[in-house]
């Protein structure tokens, strides 16, 4: 954003919104498709899924919807104090969810076989060596994935311009690259019958995208020269609203059919199509 000047004013918004749509529609839809083709009915934890969806919806509304309606600054932007508030509450909601996921309501998010046999069960802890190796691989993969997105951004921008697509499509492609590992992991777990883990991956990625990006932008805005437009446009608002509505009608049931997976995949396809042809 710093190197791109005023042309990147909407890059953060487009990338974060793309991450929400990819995770809540693309990854969730793919996981449910794989699971329903395998089992007929995909079963998951209603408590964990509903809690995660509610957190994503709240985060998205506070950070991506409200800027389009506030009046302190012209345009779809937050004032400095509003951005600081959004950053603080985003981080607070993310930390609160992680606390519930790992401490207070850990049983909601455990693998299905552990939660069914013993709600207080804990997954087997890794050895010190396994933990260190995992940490090293995590950092390596993080640098590789984010570095790939950074390196490929100029080429992506040139390709988008050559195709005549709007600049907002750049954020979609970057988000697709960054979320590819979660997509593969969610599909693999769904194929093994671990739908709860797949949904945890999807919604957790959406929460991290918002809950950690917005606070970072709030701090970076101190020296960030370009304008920071966070408010969504009318088309994006409609897509976000229908995504939340469809999710809210399925999550409390704890079950999903092939129809529910199709709904999400169609919404994901609509998002990608409208990003290229607004």
C-alpha positions as a Python dict, from the first residue, in 0.01 Angstrom:
ca = {
    (1, 'X'): (0, 0, 0),
    (2, 'X'): (286, 238, 79),
    (3, 'X'): (464, 167, -248),
    (4, 'X'): (149, 177, -457),
    (5, 'X'): (32, 526, -364),
    (6, 'X'): (-330, 635, -402),
    (7, 'X'): (-406, 346, -638),
    (8, 'X'): (-397, 105, -343),
    (9, 'X'): (-647, 289, -122),
    (10, 'X'): (-892, 0, -146),
    (11, 'X'): (-641, -289, -155),
    (12, 'X'): (-680, -376, 216),
    (13, 'X'): (-1060, -367, 196),
    (14, 'X'): (-1071, -576, -121),
    (15, 'X'): (-829, -835, 14),
    (16, 'X'): (-1002, -870, 352),
    (17, 'X'): (-1347, -889, 192),
    (18, 'X'): (-1218, -1144, -57),
    (19, 'X'): (-1081, -1350, 232),
    (20, 'X'): (-1424, -1349, 400),
    (21, 'X'): (-1604, -1453, 82),
    (22, 'X'): (-1347, -1720, -5),
    (23, 'X'): (-1354, -1874, 342),
    (24, 'X'): (-1726, -1849, 420),
    (25, 'X'): (-1843, -1952, 74),
    (26, 'X'): (-1557, -2110, -119),
    (27, 'X'): (-1384, -2316, 151),
    (28, 'X'): (-1701, -2395, 348),
    (29, 'X'): (-1884, -2485, 27),
    (30, 'X'): (-1601, -2711, -90),
    (31, 'X'): (-1575, -2882, 250),
    (32, 'X'): (-1950, -2945, 264),
    (33, 'X'): (-1950, -3070, -95),
    (34, 'X'): (-1674, -3321, -25),
    (35, 'X'): (-1841, -3431, 300),
    (36, 'X'): (-2192, -3467, 157),
    (37, 'X'): (-2070, -3661, -145),
    (38, 'X'): (-1894, -3894, 99),
    (39, 'X'): (-2157, -3928, 372),
    (40, 'X'): (-2480, -3787, 228),
    (41, 'X'): (-2524, -3556, 529),
    (42, 'X'): (-2241, -3343, 666),
    (43, 'X'): (-2256, -3318, 1045),
    (44, 'X'): (-2066, -3063, 1252),
    (45, 'X'): (-2079, -2883, 1584),
    (46, 'X'): (-2363, -2631, 1584),
    (47, 'X'): (-2213, -2451, 1886),
    (48, 'X'): (-1871, -2391, 1736),
    (49, 'X'): (-1997, -2307, 1387),
    (50, 'X'): (-2262, -2064, 1510),
    (51, 'X'): (-2016, -1891, 1741),
    (52, 'X'): (-1759, -1860, 1463),
    (53, 'X'): (-2009, -1731, 1207),
    (54, 'X'): (-2144, -1473, 1452),
    (55, 'X'): (-1791, -1349, 1520),
    (56, 'X'): (-1710, -1322, 1149),
    (57, 'X'): (-2036, -1135, 1082),
    (58, 'X'): (-1971, -890, 1367),
    (59, 'X'): (-1611, -828, 1262),
    (60, 'X'): (-1709, -774, 899),
    (61, 'X'): (-1990, -534, 994),
    (62, 'X'): (-1777, -325, 1230),
    (63, 'X'): (-1483, -294, 991),
    (64, 'X'): (-1619, -321, 636),
    (65, 'X'): (-1983, -208, 653),
    (66, 'X'): (-1984, 81, 901),
    (67, 'X'): (-1722, 292, 714),
    (68, 'X'): (-1970, 326, 428),
    (69, 'X'): (-2222, 493, 662),
    (70, 'X'): (-2017, 702, 908),
    (71, 'X'): (-2020, 1080, 857),
    (72, 'X'): (-1703, 1201, 1033),
    (73, 'X'): (-1503, 1178, 709),
    (74, 'X'): (-1617, 1197, 346),
    (75, 'X'): (-1629, 875, 151),
    (76, 'X'): (-1615, 516, 277),
    (77, 'X'): (-1343, 588, 531),
    (78, 'X'): (-1300, 585, 907),
    (79, 'X'): (-1163, 883, 1092),
    (80, 'X'): (-845, 821, 1292),
    (81, 'X'): (-1036, 764, 1617),
    (82, 'X'): (-1290, 537, 1444),
    (83, 'X'): (-1012, 332, 1286),
    (84, 'X'): (-841, 299, 1623),
    (85, 'X'): (-1168, 183, 1781),
    (86, 'X'): (-1227, -68, 1501),
    (87, 'X'): (-874, -200, 1545),
    (88, 'X'): (-913, -246, 1920),
    (89, 'X'): (-1252, -419, 1905),
    (90, 'X'): (-1142, -640, 1615),
    (91, 'X'): (-843, -764, 1811),
    (92, 'X'): (-1054, -804, 2125),
    (93, 'X'): (-1316, -1015, 1946),
    (94, 'X'): (-1047, -1231, 1786),
    (95, 'X'): (-870, -1290, 2118),
    (96, 'X'): (-1203, -1362, 2290),
    (97, 'X'): (-1291, -1624, 2030),
    (98, 'X'): (-947, -1788, 2052),
    (99, 'X'): (-986, -1800, 2432),
    (100, 'X'): (-1322, -1973, 2397),
    (101, 'X'): (-1183, -2209, 2133),
    (102, 'X'): (-878, -2316, 2330),
    (103, 'X'): (-983, -2279, 2696),
    (104, 'X'): (-1343, -2208, 2795),
    (105, 'X'): (-1527, -2411, 2527),
    (106, 'X'): (-1251, -2627, 2389),
    (107, 'X'): (-1483, -2927, 2357),
    (108, 'X'): (-1684, -2745, 2088),
    (109, 'X'): (-1381, -2745, 1859),
    (110, 'X'): (-1222, -3083, 1929),
    (111, 'X'): (-1217, -3350, 1656),
    (112, 'X'): (-1549, -3531, 1637),
    (113, 'X'): (-1433, -3861, 1783),
    (114, 'X'): (-1288, -3692, 2094),
    (115, 'X'): (-1587, -3466, 2153),
    (116, 'X'): (-1831, -3756, 2116),
    (117, 'X'): (-1648, -3993, 2352),
    (118, 'X'): (-1551, -3743, 2619),
    (119, 'X'): (-1647, -3372, 2606),
    (120, 'X'): (-1359, -3288, 2840),
    (121, 'X'): (-1104, -3476, 2631),
    (122, 'X'): (-794, -3308, 2499),
    (123, 'X'): (-602, -3398, 2188),
    (124, 'X'): (-271, -3568, 2254),
    (125, 'X'): (-6, -3299, 2303),
    (126, 'X'): (291, -3312, 2063),
    (127, 'X'): (642, -3381, 2182),
    (128, 'X'): (885, -3091, 2222),
    (129, 'X'): (1061, -3195, 1902),
    (130, 'X'): (736, -3213, 1705),
    (131, 'X'): (629, -2874, 1838),
    (132, 'X'): (958, -2709, 1738),
    (133, 'X'): (956, -2869, 1395),
    (134, 'X'): (595, -2760, 1343),
    (135, 'X'): (678, -2404, 1452),
    (136, 'X'): (971, -2389, 1212),
    (137, 'X'): (764, -2521, 922),
    (138, 'X'): (482, -2280, 1008),
    (139, 'X'): (714, -1979, 993),
    (140, 'X'): (872, -2106, 672),
    (141, 'X'): (534, -2160, 510),
    (142, 'X'): (410, -1821, 628),
    (143, 'X'): (706, -1643, 471),
    (144, 'X'): (668, -1848, 153),
    (145, 'X'): (295, -1784, 109),
    (146, 'X'): (301, -1413, 194),
    (147, 'X'): (624, -1367, -2),
    (148, 'X'): (465, -1535, -302),
    (149, 'X'): (172, -1295, -288),
    (150, 'X'): (410, -1000, -258),
    (151, 'X'): (632, -1112, -545),
    (152, 'X'): (342, -1193, -774),
    (153, 'X'): (144, -874, -707),
    (154, 'X'): (297, -672, -998),
    (155, 'X'): (233, -960, -1238),
    (156, 'X'): (-121, -998, -1104),
    (157, 'X'): (-185, -626, -1150),
    (158, 'X'): (-59, -642, -1510),
    (159, 'X'): (-273, -947, -1584),
    (160, 'X'): (-584, -787, -1435),
    (161, 'X'): (-526, -472, -1639),
    (162, 'X'): (-470, -675, -1958),
    (163, 'X'): (-799, -858, -1904),
    (164, 'X'): (-981, -531, -1848),
    (165, 'X'): (-1093, -634, -1499),
    (166, 'X'): (-1124, -367, -1228),
    (167, 'X'): (-835, -312, -983),
    (168, 'X'): (-1041, -473, -705),
    (169, 'X'): (-978, -810, -872),
    (170, 'X'): (-615, -786, -758),
    (171, 'X'): (-722, -829, -395),
    (172, 'X'): (-928, -1135, -490),
    (173, 'X'): (-633, -1308, -656),
    (174, 'X'): (-400, -1226, -365),
    (175, 'X'): (-652, -1364, -115),
    (176, 'X'): (-690, -1682, -324),
    (177, 'X'): (-314, -1734, -314),
    (178, 'X'): (-282, -1673, 59),
    (179, 'X'): (-580, -1897, 146),
    (180, 'X'): (-478, -2188, -76),
    (181, 'X'): (-321, -2388, 213),
    (182, 'X'): (-640, -2357, 422),
    (183, 'X'): (-847, -2466, 122),
    (184, 'X'): (-641, -2781, 71),
    (185, 'X'): (-642, -2863, 444),
    (186, 'X'): (-1019, -2811, 472),
    (187, 'X'): (-1089, -3038, 173),
    (188, 'X'): (-856, -3306, 309),
    (189, 'X'): (-1025, -3305, 650),
    (190, 'X'): (-1371, -3315, 493),
    (191, 'X'): (-1267, -3616, 287),
    (192, 'X'): (-1169, -3788, 612),
    (193, 'X'): (-1507, -3710, 769),
    (194, 'X'): (-1372, -3432, 993),
    (195, 'X'): (-1614, -3158, 887),
    (196, 'X'): (-1583, -2976, 1219),
    (197, 'X'): (-1210, -2927, 1160),
    (198, 'X'): (-1276, -2805, 804),
    (199, 'X'): (-1521, -2541, 924),
    (200, 'X'): (-1285, -2438, 1205),
    (201, 'X'): (-1016, -2377, 942),
    (202, 'X'): (-1249, -2175, 720),
    (203, 'X'): (-1405, -1947, 980),
    (204, 'X'): (-1079, -1919, 1174),
    (205, 'X'): (-910, -1789, 859),
    (206, 'X'): (-1186, -1532, 808),
    (207, 'X'): (-1156, -1410, 1168),
    (208, 'X'): (-778, -1389, 1148),
    (209, 'X'): (-799, -1198, 819),
    (210, 'X'): (-1012, -929, 980),
    (211, 'X'): (-914, -948, 1347),
    (212, 'X'): (-541, -916, 1277),
    (213, 'X'): (-538, -706, 958),
    (214, 'X'): (-752, -416, 1081),
    (215, 'X'): (-546, -356, 1401),
    (216, 'X'): (-229, -368, 1190),
    (217, 'X'): (-373, -112, 950),
    (218, 'X'): (-481, 107, 1242),
    (219, 'X'): (-122, 122, 1361),
    (220, 'X'): (23, 154, 1011),
    (221, 'X'): (-217, 440, 931),
    (222, 'X'): (6, 663, 1143),
    (223, 'X'): (261, 671, 859),
    (224, 'X'): (51, 530, 574),
    (225, 'X'): (26, 801, 311),
    (226, 'X'): (-249, 666, 82),
    (227, 'X'): (-614, 699, 181),
    (228, 'X'): (-758, 393, 348),
    (229, 'X'): (-1101, 310, 212),
    (230, 'X'): (-1264, 30, 411),
    (231, 'X'): (-1633, 73, 333),
    (232, 'X'): (-1782, -183, 96),
    (233, 'X'): (-1974, -92, -217),
    (234, 'X'): (-2340, -179, -275),
    (235, 'X'): (-2268, -506, -459),
    (236, 'X'): (-2025, -621, -192),
    (237, 'X'): (-2273, -535, 84),
    (238, 'X'): (-2540, -751, -81),
    (239, 'X'): (-2300, -1045, -117),
    (240, 'X'): (-2190, -1016, 245),
    (241, 'X'): (-2551, -995, 368),
    (242, 'X'): (-2669, -1304, 177),
    (243, 'X'): (-2358, -1494, 290),
    (244, 'X'): (-2440, -1425, 655),
    (245, 'X'): (-2810, -1508, 607),
    (246, 'X'): (-2738, -1841, 434),
    (247, 'X'): (-2481, -1932, 700),
    (248, 'X'): (-2714, -1835, 984),
    (249, 'X'): (-2986, -2062, 845),
    (250, 'X'): (-2753, -2365, 839),
    (251, 'X'): (-2506, -2327, 1129),
    (252, 'X'): (-2756, -2377, 1418),
    (253, 'X'): (-2873, -2708, 1265),
    (254, 'X'): (-2537, -2881, 1290),
    (255, 'X'): (-2614, -3059, 962),
    (256, 'X'): (-2585, -2973, 596),
    (257, 'X'): (-2688, -3137, 271),
    (258, 'X'): (-2560, -3110, -84),
    (259, 'X'): (-2803, -2819, -132),
    (260, 'X'): (-2626, -2611, 133),
    (261, 'X'): (-2288, -2674, -26),
    (262, 'X'): (-2430, -2572, -363),
    (263, 'X'): (-2565, -2245, -222),
    (264, 'X'): (-2225, -2146, -90),
    (265, 'X'): (-2040, -2243, -405),
    (266, 'X'): (-2285, -2043, -616),
    (267, 'X'): (-2231, -1741, -390),
    (268, 'X'): (-1855, -1787, -425),
    (269, 'X'): (-1889, -1808, -804),
    (270, 'X'): (-2103, -1492, -802),
    (271, 'X'): (-1839, -1312, -597),
    (272, 'X'): (-1556, -1410, -835),
    (273, 'X'): (-1763, -1325, -1144),
    (274, 'X'): (-1873, -986, -1011),
    (275, 'X'): (-1517, -906, -905),
    (276, 'X'): (-1414, -944, -1269),
    (277, 'X'): (-1735, -799, -1419),
    (278, 'X'): (-1872, -552, -1162),
}
